[in-house]
Amino acid sequence: MEISQRRLNRVDILTITGRVDAATAPRLKEALDAVCSAERYNIVLDLAGLEYISSPGLRVLIETRKRVRDWKITNIEGGDIRIANMPPRIKEVFDLTGFTALFDIFDDTVAAVGSF
C-alpha cells in the first residue's frame, strides 16, 4: 500500500493505492491520525488505485470518520471524510458492509473537494 498526501487550503487529499489489509491498516491509521493531529478535519480519500480493503482497513475509516465528525471548536461544525474515485470492486465491499450509506462518495476528486 502507498499513501500520498496533498494539503489544500481547507482539505487534505490522501491517495491510497494497493491493498489495505491487516498488515497495512496501521499505516493508514497513522497517516489519518497525522492529518487529524494537525487539526485538519476535512479529508478526501482518493481510492482510484485501491485494489483491496479488508475489515481492519474499514475499521480505520469508520474510526477516523467518527473522530473528524466529533471535532468541534466553538460554533464550527465537525469535519468529514469524502471518498472519490471508488473502484467498482471496492464499491461492492462498501455496499455489502453498509458503508456506502455512511460516506459521501464522488466520481472525482474535484467534486469531493468542492463538497466541503
N, C-alpha and C positions, 0 to 999 in steps of 0.2 A: 504494500500500500504506500502511496505517496500522497502528501498533502502540501499544497501550495496556498499561500495566503496573499490577498491584496487588500489593503486598507484604503477605503474611500472616505469621503467626508463623514458620513453618518452610518456607513455599513462596512462590515468586513465580509469578504468573499473567500470561502475556503473551497478549493477544488480538490476533490478526493478521487483518486484513481486506483485501480487494482481491486484488492479484496479486503473487506473488513470482517475479520473473524476473531476468535478468542485471542489469538496471538497479537493481532494488530489493533484491536479495540482500545487498549490502554493508550496507544499513541494518539488515536483520535480524541480520546478524552483529554489528554494533555494539551493538544492543540486547541480544543474548545475551551478548556479551563484557562489557558493563557489569554485568549480573547476576552473572556469574562473578567479575568483578574485585572485587565487594563480598563475595566468599566466600559467595555464595548458590547452592547447587548442586542444590536441588530445584525443578524448573521444570515448570509445566504450560502447555502451549500450547493455547489455545482457538482452534480453527480454524473455528468456525461461519460466519464471514464470509469465509473464504478461497475465492477463485474459481479460482485457478490457481497452480500451483507448477512451476517448471522445474528442470532439473538443478542450476543454481547454488544455488537455494534448498534443494534436497535435500542438497547437499553441506554447506551451512551447518548443517543439522540433524544430519547424521551426525558432523561435526567437533565440534559442541557436545556431542553425546551422549558421544563419546569423552572429551572434556575433563571433563565432570561425573562420569562414572563412574570416571575415573582419580584423582580428587581424594580424598586421604585425610589425615586428621590423627590421629595415634596409632592408636587402635583403632576410630575411626568409619568406617563404610562410606562409599564414594563416593556422590555424588548420582545423580540420574537425571532424565530428561525423560519426562513423561507427556503424551499427546495427548488432548484432549477435543473433542467435538462435530465430528468429522470429516465433512465433506460427502461424499456418495457419489462425486462426480467425483474428489475428492482421494483417497478410499479406493482407487479404481481405479488411480491413479498409484502409490500405495504398494504395492498388490498386484503390479502389473507390475514394479516395481523391487525387490521383495523387502523393502521397508522395513516392511511390516506385521509381519513376524516380529521386527524389531529394536526396536520401540517398543511400550509398553503403551498401548492405545487404549481410551478410555472414552466412554460415551454422553453423559456430562455432566461439567461442571467439578467439581461437589461430589464425585462418585465419584473423579475423578482426584486431587483434593487429599487426600481421605480415604485414598488408597492409600499415602501416604507415612508 
